[in-house]
C-alpha cells in the first residue's frame, strides 16, 4: 500500500474514532493536543471592573485534584510570567511564577495571545 493511501486510511479511521466519542471525550482529546503543542495563554484577574493581575506565556491551566480522593478541587493553577505593567511582554524583573486562583471567587479571563 502506498504511503499516501496509508495516511488516508489512518485519517478516516481517526475521524470515525473521534466521531464515535462523547463530546466530553472529544474536548478532552482536543485539550490534550493543545497542551502538547502549547499555547501562548494569558490570564487576566479582575477586582470588580479593574484589571489587577496578568500572567502571560501560560502553557496550560490545571484543575487541582485531591491526593486521597482524586476529586476536583475548586481552584486552578499554572505557571506564567507576572506581567506587572500589562504590556504582554516579559520585561526585566518579570519572573516566571506559580499561581493559583479560585473557581468561585475570582473574576478572570483566560485566553490565547495571538498578537505575539
C-alpha positions as CSV (number, residue, x, y, z in Angstrom):
1,X,0.0,0.0,0.0
2,X,1.4,3.5,-0.9
3,X,2.2,5.9,1.8
4,X,-0.5,8.4,0.8
5,X,-3.1,5.6,0.9
6,X,-2.0,4.6,4.4
7,X,-2.2,8.2,5.6
8,X,-5.7,8.5,4.0
9,X,-6.8,5.3,5.8
10,X,-5.4,6.4,9.1
11,X,-7.2,9.8,8.8
12,X,-10.5,8.1,8.1
13,X,-10.1,5.7,11.0
14,X,-9.2,8.6,13.3
15,X,-12.2,10.7,12.3
16,X,-14.5,7.7,12.8
17,X,-13.0,7.1,16.2
18,X,-13.3,10.7,17.3
19,X,-16.8,10.9,15.8
20,X,-17.9,8.0,18.0
21,X,-16.7,9.6,21.2
22,X,-18.8,11.7,23.5
23,X,-18.5,15.5,23.4
24,X,-16.6,15.4,26.7
25,X,-14.1,12.9,25.4
26,X,-13.6,14.9,22.2
27,X,-13.0,18.0,24.3
28,X,-10.5,16.1,26.4
29,X,-8.6,14.9,23.3
30,X,-8.6,18.5,21.9
31,X,-7.2,19.9,25.2
32,X,-4.5,17.2,25.4
33,X,-3.4,18.0,21.8
34,X,-3.5,21.7,22.6
35,X,-1.5,21.2,25.8
36,X,1.0,19.1,23.9
37,X,1.5,21.7,21.2
38,X,1.5,24.5,23.7
39,X,-0.3,27.8,23.8
40,X,0.5,31.4,24.5
41,X,-2.1,31.8,27.2
42,X,-2.9,35.0,29.1
43,X,-4.7,35.1,32.5
44,X,-6.3,38.4,33.4
45,X,-7.6,38.7,37.0
46,X,-10.1,41.4,37.9
47,X,-11.2,43.1,41.1
48,X,-14.6,44.4,40.0
49,X,-14.0,46.0,36.7
50,X,-10.3,46.8,37.3
51,X,-7.5,44.6,35.9
52,X,-5.3,43.8,38.9
53,X,-3.1,41.0,37.7
54,X,-1.9,39.5,34.4
55,X,0.1,36.3,33.8
56,X,1.5,35.7,30.3
57,X,3.1,32.8,28.3
58,X,1.0,30.2,30.1
59,X,1.2,26.7,28.6
60,X,-1.9,25.4,30.4
61,X,-4.1,25.8,33.4
62,X,-4.7,22.7,35.5
63,X,-7.5,21.8,37.9
64,X,-6.4,20.7,41.3
65,X,-7.3,17.2,42.4
66,X,-7.3,15.7,45.9
67,X,-4.5,13.4,46.9
68,X,-6.6,10.8,48.6
69,X,-10.0,11.1,46.9
70,X,-8.9,12.2,43.4
71,X,-11.8,14.6,43.3
72,X,-11.5,18.0,41.7
73,X,-10.8,20.9,44.0
74,X,-12.4,24.4,43.5
75,X,-9.2,26.1,42.2
76,X,-6.9,26.1,39.2
77,X,-3.2,26.6,38.9
78,X,-0.4,27.1,36.4
79,X,2.9,28.7,35.6
80,X,3.3,32.0,33.8
81,X,5.2,35.3,33.8
82,X,3.9,38.0,36.1
83,X,3.2,40.9,33.6
84,X,3.5,43.7,36.1
85,X,3.0,46.5,33.6
86,X,0.3,44.7,31.5
87,X,2.1,45.1,28.2
88,X,2.0,41.4,27.2
89,X,5.9,41.2,27.2
90,X,8.4,39.7,29.6
91,X,10.3,42.7,30.8
92,X,13.4,42.9,33.0
93,X,12.4,41.7,36.5
94,X,9.3,39.9,35.5
95,X,9.8,36.3,36.5
96,X,8.0,33.0,35.8
97,X,5.8,32.2,38.8
98,X,3.4,29.6,40.1
99,X,-0.1,30.9,40.7
100,X,-3.5,29.6,41.9
101,X,-6.9,31.1,41.7
102,X,-10.4,30.1,43.0
103,X,-13.1,29.0,40.6
104,X,-15.7,30.5,42.9
105,X,-14.4,33.9,44.0
106,X,-12.0,35.0,41.3
107,X,-13.1,37.0,38.3
108,X,-10.8,36.0,35.5
109,X,-10.4,35.6,31.7
110,X,-8.1,33.1,30.2
111,X,-7.3,33.5,26.5
112,X,-4.6,32.9,23.9
113,X,-2.5,35.8,22.9
114,X,-2.4,35.6,19.2
115,X,-0.7,39.0,18.8
116,X,2.8,37.8,20.0
